[in-house]
Every structure is written in structure tokens, then in C-alpha cells.
Amino acid sequence: MFFNNSGCEYFPCHEVEDKEDFNCLFCYCPLYTLGSKCGGQFIYLDNGMKDCSACLIPHRRNSYEYIKSHFSELAELAERNR
């Protein structure tokens, strides 16, 4: 699945070479809550916040399958936090 929202005032929200291939389907990364197990390129800041500004996993043209493959982990987190 692919969705490009070039009309968004924040488009693109990351520095990229090819804006035509920038996927906006996951505007906010659902894998953020997996912390260090998300599989993305991130750093933890001194204040403990996770900085994902260098990560393009949710914005790749074919990112849907990768993110979907982690839905069971997200469901487990949701169940624990009921």
C-alpha cells in the first residue's frame, strides 16, 4: 500500500532524495512504541526520548508489509496496557 500526500504542509517530514517515492501511509510510525525493537534507525536523546528523524522505514514505498509483520507485537503491548 502506498499513499503520497504532497499537499501536506509538512511534506516530506524527513529529508529524502525522491519525494515521489515518499510514503505517507503511516504519518506516525506505529512501531515507535516497540522501543529498541522497532528495527529502525533511531537514537535515544539525553532526556530519554526516542529520536526517529533519521529513520525512513514507515515512509518507504513498500513499508506496509514490514510494519504489518509487527502487528502481533503491537497487539501484545496493547493487551498489557489495557
N, C-alpha and C positions, 0 to 999 in steps of 0.2 A: 504494500500500500504506500502511496506517495501523495503528499499534498504540499504545494508550494504557495505560500501566502506572501507574495512580493508586495502586496499593498499594505502590509503591516508596518506600523511606524518604527518597529524595532528590527525589521528585516534587513539583513540577516543578523541574528543575535550573536553570532560568532564570526570571526574572520575566516573567509573561505575564498578560494580561487574561482570556483564556478558556482555562481548563485542560482543557476538553472537547476542544479542537482541538489539544492538545499531543501531538505525535507522538514516541513513544519508540522507534520502529523502529531508529533509529541512535542508540543511547545514547551512543556515542563517535563523533564525526564522522570518517568515512573520508577526508574532504577535508583534514583537518588537515595531512597530510604534503605537500600541494601548496604549502604556504607561502603566499606572497602571491598565488598563482594560484588559490586556492580559491573566490574570488568572494564570500566572506562579509565580515561586518563584524567586524573584529578590530583589535588594536593589538599592536605588539611592545613588551614591557616593557624597562626599562633593562638587565635581565640577559639579554636576547635571547630570552626565552620568548614564545611567541605566546599572547595572551590573547583567547579567543573568547567570553568571558562575555556580550558584547552581541549575539552572532550567534544567530539562530534558524533558519538555513537547514535544518539537519537535523531540526528539530522542527516544521516546518510540515506541515500535513495532506497537502499534495501534493509533499513534498520528494523522494520516491523517484525520480521521473523526472529531476530536476535532478542528483541525486547519481549516478544511473546513467549520465548523459551524460558523466561524468568518469571512468568506469571505465578507459577506454583510457589515460588519463594515469597513473592509479594503477598499471596493469599495466606501463607503461614504467618507472616508478620501481622497482617490484618486480624487474623484469628487470635493471636496472642495479645493484641491490643484492644480487644473488644471491651 
